[in-house]
Amino acid sequence: MPSALCCLPWLSAVQQQPPPPPIIVKIVEPDNDPIGLANVVIGALGLSGALALCAILLGVLLAGLLFLVRSRHPLR
């Protein structure tokens, strides 16, 4: 009766698969940066400036509204 160890080399040869083909990745550098750091900083300052301007305008509007309400109905 043959032992199981004599069949192991044949079994491993049957189970081997050829290695997959290599994956080639080509890295392409961009031509130039469409948005530079300076443009990002200017955009951020522009956005924060617009928000600050809106806050100031709303504050002035609310102060004017409170002034009108108090002038028509003074404190007792």
Helices and strands as residue ranges (DSSP letters): G 4-7, H 8-15, H 37-72
